[in-house]
Amino acid sequence: MIKSWMVIGGVAFLVALAANVITPSDRQWFKRLQRPRWLTFEGAIPIIWTVIFICGAWSAYIVWEKDPGSTSTWLIMGLYLLLEIVTIAYTPVMFKLRSLKVGTILGGTGFIICALLILAVLGFSGWAALLLVPYLLWSPIGTYTTWQMISLNPQDA
C-alpha cells in the first residue's frame, strides 16, 4: 500500500519539476540583472527553499494523518498545493515574462497563501503550523529582494 507521505512527497516533487522549464536565454536575462549589494547569500537560496519545501511537505503529512480523507483535510491539501504552485511559478513565470514585478507579486501572493494556510492548519496541529513558519519568515526576504531589484533594473520591471 502506498503511504500518505509518499503521495505528498511525490506530488511536491512533481510540482517542483515544473520549475525546470527555464530556457538558457531566460537564465541569461536573470543573470545579467543587478542585485542589491547586501545580497551576499544568493548561493544558499536553493538550500533554504529545499528545507522550506521539506517542512511544508512534513506539515501536510501531519495534517493528512490527523484526519485522512475528510473534506476539510482535502481542502487544506488544496491550499498546500496552491502554495507550492505559486512558489514554484515564481522563477519560470518571472523569467518567461522577464518581469520583476510579476516575481514580486508571486512572492507576496505566496506569503498571503502561507499565512492563510497556517490559520487553517492550526486547528489540526500546532506542529504542522509551526513547520510553515520558515516559509512565512523567508518569503518576505525573497519578495523584498525582487522588489529591490526593480529599482536597480527599471527596464526589467
C-alpha positions as CSV (number, residue, x, y, z in Angstrom):
1,M,0.0,0.0,0.0
2,I,1.2,3.5,-0.8
3,K,1.8,5.6,2.2
4,S,0.5,9.1,2.5
5,W,4.0,10.6,2.9
6,M,4.9,9.0,-0.4
7,V,2.0,10.6,-2.2
8,I,2.6,14.0,-0.6
9,G,6.4,13.8,-1.3
10,G,5.7,12.7,-4.9
11,V,3.2,15.5,-5.6
12,A,5.7,18.0,-4.1
13,F,8.5,16.6,-6.3
14,L,6.4,16.6,-9.5
15,V,5.3,20.2,-8.9
16,A,8.9,21.3,-8.2
17,L,10.0,19.7,-11.5
18,A,7.8,22.3,-13.3
19,A,10.4,24.9,-12.4
20,N,12.7,23.3,-15.0
21,V,11.0,24.8,-18.0
22,I,13.5,27.7,-17.9
23,T,15.5,28.2,-21.1
24,P,19.1,29.3,-21.3
25,S,18.1,32.7,-22.6
26,D,15.8,33.1,-19.6
27,R,18.7,32.3,-17.3
28,Q,20.9,34.8,-19.1
29,W,18.3,37.5,-18.6
30,F,18.2,37.0,-14.9
31,K,22.0,36.6,-14.5
32,R,22.6,40.0,-16.1
33,L,20.3,41.8,-13.7
34,Q,21.9,43.9,-10.9
35,R,21.3,42.7,-7.4
36,P,21.3,44.6,-4.1
37,R,24.8,44.8,-2.6
38,W,23.5,43.2,0.6
39,L,22.5,40.0,-1.3
40,T,25.6,38.0,-0.3
41,F,23.7,34.7,0.4
42,E,22.4,34.0,-3.1
43,G,24.2,30.7,-3.3
44,A,22.3,29.5,-0.2
45,I,18.9,30.2,-1.6
46,P,18.3,26.8,-3.2
47,I,19.2,25.1,0.1
48,I,16.9,27.4,2.0
49,W,14.0,26.6,-0.3
50,T,14.7,22.9,-0.1
51,V,14.4,23.0,3.7
52,I,11.2,25.1,3.4
53,F,9.6,22.6,1.0
54,I,10.6,19.7,3.2
55,C,9.0,21.5,6.2
56,G,5.9,22.1,4.1
57,A,5.6,18.5,3.0
58,W,6.1,17.3,6.5
59,S,3.4,19.8,7.7
60,A,1.0,18.4,5.0
61,Y,1.7,14.9,6.1
62,I,0.9,15.7,9.8
63,V,-2.4,17.3,8.7
64,W,-3.4,14.4,6.5
65,E,-2.6,11.8,9.2
66,K,-4.8,13.7,11.7
67,D,-7.9,13.3,9.6
68,P,-7.3,11.4,6.4
69,G,-9.7,11.8,3.6
70,S,-12.1,14.3,5.3
71,T,-13.5,17.2,3.2
72,S,-11.7,19.8,5.4
73,T,-8.4,17.9,5.0
74,W,-8.8,17.8,1.2
75,L,-9.4,21.5,1.2
76,I,-6.3,22.1,3.2
77,M,-4.3,19.8,0.9
78,G,-5.5,22.0,-2.0
79,L,-4.1,25.1,-0.1
80,Y,-0.8,23.3,0.3
81,L,-0.8,22.5,-3.5
82,L,-1.7,26.1,-4.4
83,L,1.1,27.4,-2.2
84,E,3.6,25.2,-3.9
85,I,2.4,26.0,-7.4
86,V,2.6,29.8,-6.7
87,T,6.0,29.4,-5.1
88,I,7.4,27.2,-7.9
89,A,5.8,29.5,-10.6
90,Y,7.9,32.4,-9.3
91,T,11.0,31.6,-11.3
92,P,9.7,30.3,-14.6
93,V,6.9,32.8,-14.9
94,M,9.1,35.8,-13.9
95,F,11.9,34.6,-16.3
96,K,9.5,34.0,-19.2
97,L,7.8,37.3,-18.8
98,R,11.1,39.0,-17.9
99,S,9.2,41.0,-15.3
100,L,10.5,41.6,-11.7
101,K,7.0,43.0,-10.9
102,V,5.5,39.6,-11.6
103,G,8.1,38.0,-9.4
104,T,7.3,40.4,-6.6
105,I,3.5,39.8,-7.0
106,L,4.0,36.0,-6.9
107,G,6.2,36.3,-3.8
108,G,3.7,38.4,-2.0
109,T,0.9,36.0,-3.0
110,G,2.8,33.1,-1.6
111,F,3.2,34.9,1.7
112,I,-0.6,35.5,1.9
113,I,-1.4,31.9,1.0
114,C,1.0,30.6,3.6
115,A,-0.5,32.9,6.3
116,L,-4.0,31.6,5.4
117,L,-2.7,28.0,5.4
118,I,-1.2,28.4,8.9
119,L,-4.5,29.7,10.2
120,A,-6.3,26.7,8.6
121,V,-3.7,24.2,9.9
122,L,-3.7,25.5,13.5
123,G,-7.0,23.6,14.1
124,F,-5.3,20.3,13.1
125,S,-1.8,20.6,14.6
126,G,0.4,23.2,16.2
127,W,3.4,21.3,14.9
128,A,2.0,21.4,11.3
129,A,1.5,25.2,11.6
130,L,5.0,25.7,13.1
131,L,6.6,23.8,10.2
132,L,5.1,26.5,7.9
133,V,6.8,29.4,9.8
134,P,10.1,29.1,7.8
135,Y,8.2,29.9,4.7
136,L,6.5,32.8,6.4
137,L,9.9,34.1,7.5
138,W,11.8,33.6,4.3
139,S,9.2,34.5,1.7
140,P,9.3,38.3,2.5
141,I,13.1,38.3,2.1
142,G,12.8,36.9,-1.4
143,T,9.9,39.2,-2.2
144,Y,11.8,42.2,-0.9
145,T,14.9,41.3,-2.8
146,T,12.9,41.0,-6.1
147,W,11.2,44.3,-5.3
148,Q,14.6,46.0,-4.7
149,M,15.9,44.6,-8.0
150,I,13.1,46.6,-9.8
151,S,14.8,49.9,-8.8
152,L,18.2,48.6,-9.9
153,N,16.8,47.3,-13.2
154,P,13.9,49.6,-14.2
155,Q,14.0,48.3,-17.8
156,D,13.1,44.8,-16.4
157,A,10.3,45.9,-14.1
